[in-house]
Amino acid sequence: MKILLFLGLLAFANAQYSEVRHIALDAVDKLREVLPDYQNAQDVTINKLYESKRKALGELNSFYNRTLDLKANSLKSLMNAELDILSYGDSIEVWCWENNIPSLQGDMGWAGNKYSECIKQLDDSIEKDVAEIYGQFTESEAKIQKYKLLQVFFKPSNIISKPEPMADTISKLKIDITNDIPHFEDIIIRFVEDLHAKQFEYTCCLNDLLKEFNNRMETLRSRSEICLKSQK
Ligand SMILES: *[C@@H]1O[C@H](CO)[C@@H](O)[C@H](O)[C@H]1NC(C)=O
């Protein structure tokens, strides 16, 4: 009787043993099976992230390009106004012209400083925007790396004594991680809007510069006109 009971228990234990060990091995195989999907999901997510990064950098470069256009156009206007004044050199008397020259040089120096101020203001104001969007890319990349596949074996169980929760975790493993990176479309739209707003401020800065410069040129022009009239 005693022996029978013992044998019965042994058979029961044996059956349980093989079932539990089977679950453990299945869990390992199961994880191997999801590996290609997992890699694919990472590829898709990384591609999405890099595509957004390229797009943001493209927008930044367009912004630089437009900024250079604005600067070049403003410089051309300024140089035309300077040439207008310089042309008086051909017709007014030397003493009058030599009075104007230091003023003109002073005004050109003033304009040069003003150009530096305007561009520095612009650069300072976009520095924060650029740092912010780069920060978001870095954060998202860190998020993708955070998915460590082997972690399913750490917790919540021991693969030998209690493989069921582990198998359960593996079966629920999150393969699609594309939604874990933010919507960069919206972020880029806001980034571009910010760049435009700051470029507008830069345009205003250049317009103020030209307005003041033209006032100064008007002074030189009226002085030159007075000289011209008195020469006749
Ligand atoms: C910069 O802008 C000009 C037009 O102002 C355009 O012709 C040129 O292709 C642009 N360059 C880049 C690199 O975007």
The ligand as an SDF file (V2000), in Angstrom:
LIG
                    3D

 14 14  0  0  0  0  0  0  0  0999 V2000
   18.9910   77.9350  -52.0450 C   0  0  0  0  0  0  0  0  0  0  0  0
   18.0400   78.8230  -52.5720 O   0  0  0  0  0  0  0  0  0  0  0  0
   18.1760   79.1000  -53.9620 C   0  0  0  0  0  0  0  0  0  0  0  0
   17.0980   80.0820  -54.3600 C   0  0  0  0  0  0  0  0  0  0  0  0
   17.1860   81.2350  -53.6040 O   0  0  0  0  0  0  0  0  0  0  0  0
   18.0500   77.8230  -54.7410 C   0  0  0  0  0  0  0  0  0  0  0  0
   18.2740   78.0780  -56.1030 O   0  0  0  0  0  0  0  0  0  0  0  0
   19.0640   76.8060  -54.2580 C   0  0  0  0  0  0  0  0  0  0  0  0
   18.8460   75.5770  -54.9080 O   0  0  0  0  0  0  0  0  0  0  0  0
   18.9210   76.5980  -52.7650 C   0  0  0  0  0  0  0  0  0  0  0  0
   19.9680   75.7450  -52.3080 N   0  0  0  0  0  0  0  0  0  0  0  0
   19.7500   74.7850  -51.4550 C   0  0  0  0  0  0  0  0  0  0  0  0
   20.9480   74.0020  -51.0720 C   0  0  0  0  0  0  0  0  0  0  0  0
   18.6430   74.5620  -50.9870 O   0  0  0  0  0  0  0  0  0  0  0  0
  1  2  1  0
  1 10  1  0
  2  3  1  0
  3  4  1  0
  3  6  1  0
  4  5  1  0
  6  7  1  0
  6  8  1  0
  8  9  1  0
  8 10  1  0
 10 11  1  0
 11 12  1  0
 12 13  1  0
 12 14  2  0
M  END
$$$$
